[in-house]
Amino acid sequence: MSEIIDKGSWLFAAVAVLLVSVAFYATVNAKLQAAYAIPNFYEFYQPDFYGGEESAAQYEKALTDYQKTMAQRQIIPVVGDSFFHFFSFEPGGFFQPLLSLSIFYVPAVILLIGFFGGAGGFNLILGRDYGTLAVCSLMAWAAAHLPFALAGIALSSLAVSPLVYFSMWLASSVLFGVLMVFALRVVFGAKYGTAVLVVGAAWLAFSLGMYVFRYVSPWLFSPFLLVYAYIYFGGRLSGEVSGFGNALRQKQNFKRFLHNATVNPKDADAHVQLALIYLQRKQEAKALEHLNKAVEIDAGEIDANYELGKIAKQNKDLQKALNHFSVVVEQNDKHALSEIWREIGATYLAANMLDEAREALEKFVERRAFDPEGLYYLGSVFKAQGESDKARETFDQAIESARGSPDFRRRELRHWSKLAQKEI
């Protein structure tokens, strides 16, 4: 996914989805439609409004044939015909994946990741990350469905059970969901639980797209409607679309610029900036590679030491973390809005060095009195030292600080509020 973000093209991804969807719908979906489609009564009966007894006999025969077909038809396992309330096998809808992903699915994912993941407001994320997420989503859909489209082509001339094709349809959908979980991890740095929740809920966007296209499709390719829509919406839509594309290109150009900058053997900052990009994408190994290069170039590089210290702390290499943090404090004891002291205090707490942890955390809380994470750590120190009243008071402050935080940070800080509540 990281390579797609850095080098991906929406046009290439869109063409890939169209080609794969044509093959998938013409093979897998066509077989499923033939096997599981609900028959329409009027396929058996053409009403004659002026007929008499002969018309009545035709109706009875058609009804008998229809009921016989309904009794003999195959049903989708487990869910039966309820499946068609949410999904469709219509082979002629090969254009729907591209449009549903672009118009419904990607905005739905952005809305949900903003709500559950605390990544920011909808409008902010839409303008910043729509292009990136759209390219990743389209490529994920194409990659998930391509092997099954090829399998469908290979099996098209053979007598294969519809259950095989349904298993292929289901497997391609699950694989797409798995790839989207990784996409959300890379694009937004989402946790696995949040990513799975968002991907699961966002499936409803495909159902919404199905119903919309069911009514819109007859007019979708009308030349007069397309010309009118372009005249009326063209300027605004082209501006929005170009804005989404520019945001993606700016990210790609920035990453390319940083890679070029690393050619300079004395430019430690370029390695730090690349490392921060990889950390946001949850690619710790690549981030460590660039952070270590930055420290090799400049042993006192403050941001590199700060990030290396945090990574070492997470990996339980506490002495190494403290070594890196000491380099930071020697240069600027207010680095990262004084969060360096919170990190030092948390590291000492993990090492059970309570006096040192208390000193660092009290210094941090003195400067950042409403930081729930710092208050939680300080409360934990008080509790470990047997000062239960101080601990309870500090945990209460952590809870209130999380509740009083801005909306866009409240979900992010809820974790520390919950931990504090467990300690009371």
Buried (B, 14 or more C-beta within 10 A) or exposed (E): BBEBBBEBBBEBBBBBBBBBBBBBBBBBBBBBBEBBBEEEBEEBBEEEEEEEEEBEEBBEEBEEBBEEEEEEEBEBEEEEEEBBEBBBBBBEBBBBBBBBBBBBBBBBBBBBBBBBBBBBEBEEBBBBBBBBBBBBBBBBBBBBBBBBBBBBBEBEEEEEEBEBBBEBBEBBBEBBBBBBBBBBBBBBBBBEEBBBBBBEBBBEBBBBBBEBBEEEBEEEEEEEEEEEEEEEEEEEEEEBBEEBBEBBEEBBEBBEEBEEBBEEEEBBBBBBBBBBBBBEBBBBEBBBBBBBBBBEBBEEBBBBBBBBBBBBBEEEBBEBBBBBBEBBBEEEEEBBEBBBBBBBBBBBBBBEBBEBBBBBBBBBBEBBEBBBBBBBBBBBBBBBBEBEEBBBBBBBBBBBBBEEBEEEEBBBBBBBBEBBEEBE
